[in-house]
Amino acid sequence: METDLKNRTPTHRRKGAGDLKAFCKALKTYDHYLLSCHVAPEGDAIGSILAMNSLLRRLGKKTSVVSEDPFPERLSCLSSKYWKQVDQIRAAPPRFQALVLADCPNLDRIGRVKQLLNPDTVIFNIDHHISNLYFGHYNYVRPEAAASGEVVFDIFKSLRLALTKEEATNLYVALSTDTGSFKYSNTSARSHLMAAELIRCGIRLEQINEGLNATYSLSKINLYSRLFSRVRTAENGRIAWVVLKREDLRDSGATYEDTEGFIDFLKYLREVKIAFFLIESSQDSEIRVSFRSKDDYDVNKIAASFEGGGHKKAAGCTFRGATVEEAERIILERLRREFSSR
Ligand SMILES: [Mn+2]
């Protein structure tokens, strides 16, 4: 059942941040919700969705959490009890009326979960990506929020639901992931105030942080050492990048999940303004690219020129039908133009 969702005309689409009260009121309307997030989900996507799942259950709703991907091992401080992969539910897909998405800038990013939707599915879109397409019938999008978890926090407040310890843990993981443990420039006073409130809920900070950060296996270290030895730079060190080939995973015994976070090391190079990381994906001729930037360099704009997007300082895109060398050359050309126009 492949549904063409692009041709639908949502009847009550709202632009801008969206009216939080109307959004929350509509959330009370339906009986059974499907919850999902972008493919290759990380802490913000998962923490936000799990918190929303709990919220909907407290409102007496039936829920199903479905993703294309397995629950990441590194998020073992969160509960995967409700997590199902598309393939696991293919035989008996849940009957739901509405879809709640968090941290997902456009509908294609949910991957094969899209096959579960039908033309009547009502979509609730919760996000903080500047590139969000407002594809929902109800959109609550706050690009100034550091994480989707911050946006979900607003929804709890609006519904006057005091957070349980588990919900607070979900939201802390969301916030901590997207702020780089409260280091990135998107971290605001509000992020810290929110964190303070979550800590007051009795979350186990040390355990959570160890779970999030002490994630290195020997094979991951071996992978990183290969990648470190191949860091390349251009434009007097202002551009830095690394290419990951499939054989790097095979030879080091590491996994795709182990590659998450590697790009941050490129940002630690003193001169770097824009870093990118090319990953040859498990699917043939598909290259996933992550970008990071410093100062006022905007990688959302760069990624958007390749039909990707994200945030000003962290974005991504996918090349299909290209070799990693071609993708590398095209991106470098684009970045060189960016530097020459300054
Ligand atoms: Mn996010």
Residues whose N, C-alpha, C, O or C-beta is under 5 A from the ligand:
A	BS01	MN	D44 D103 A147 S148 D178
